[in-house]
Amino acid sequence: MENLELGGDPNHLPQINADLTAIQTGLMNLVSFPTATSALAAIEANESPADAAATTAQLQTVLADINLQIQHDNTDTGATLSV
């Protein structure tokens, strides 16, 4: 990802933010909404219960990280993108 402190191009921020927002929407739909339950179940179908729980936790962690990055990018004009 772009790191503005290391010379990244700040003109890329809108596209990166748009990409992260699209990923955020997809993950929220996957882990948060009942219609996505079957999609998440399909992902976890061949996993043990422990692995299925870990998969869900990892998806939630990635979503939380993306939420924080988007929040950071929207509040700091000198944002450093480091996903």
Buried (B, 14 or more C-beta within 10 A) or exposed (E): EBEBEEEBEEEBBEEBBEBBEEBBEEBBEBBEEEEBEEEBEEBBEEEEEEEBEEBBEEBBEBBEEBBEBBEEBEEEEEBBBEB
